[in-house]
Amino acid sequence: MRFIFNIIILVVLFFASCSSPDTVTNNANSTDVDSSFKWIQGKYIVIHDLSGFYYEEWFKVDNNNYRGTGYFLTRDCVDTILSIKMRLMHEKEKTTLFYDVKDSAVNKETEFTLTKGENNIYVFENPFRDFPSIMQYKIIGDSVIEVTERGFEKNKEKVVEYRATKIN
């Protein structure tokens, strides 16, 4: 199960890719996600040395919505270990990331709310989850994202860090 949560976090990781130093805020005056999240469109990859790699693609639905799909594949690209459907939705009062893991035990979307989006750092939170409950994405250059996942697992604080690369 830990493996699935790590993959889900990779999904969110890709939200922070290739951003300009624009500021994202969750205020009532912000009505168009396009200007803040246009960088989300594209293809991304995270390579795991032992188990395989994660591939993800995002596309724009309209000015306030993006959809994505993700797949974790074995190293030889023969088997799909995990598939995920994702969406980013911007409303007047908040920006929310949803993900739905195929065949997960939960069988419903999980959501994280954007709580910070400035200076190339994006933080999504869900205080009702153990791990991860906080996901931070830091933009490094045009094609690398540094991700930090925080939360609790078995009543102990847990922190996981990794990097993802935009491939187009």
HELIX and SHEET records of a PDB file:
HELIX    1   1 ARG A    2  LEU A   13  1                                  12    
HELIX    2   2 PHE A   14  ALA A   16  5                                   3    
HELIX    3   3 ASP A   34  PHE A   37  1                                   4    
HELIX    4   4 LYS A   38  ILE A   40  5                                   3    
SHEET    1   A11 GLY A  42  HIS A  48  0                                        
SHEET    2   A11 GLY A  52  ASP A  62 -1                                        
SHEET    3   A11 ASN A  65  THR A  74 -1                                        
SHEET    4   A11 THR A  80  HIS A  90 -1                                        
SHEET    5   A11 THR A  95  VAL A 101 -1                                        
SHEET    6   A11 THR A 110  GLU A 118 -1                                        
SHEET    7   A11 ILE A 121  GLU A 125 -1                                        
SHEET    8   A11 ILE A 134  ILE A 140 -1                                        
SHEET    9   A11 VAL A 144  GLU A 153 -1                                        
SHEET   10   A11 LYS A 156  LYS A 166 -1                                        
SHEET   11   A11 GLY A  42  HIS A  48 -1                                        
END                                                                             
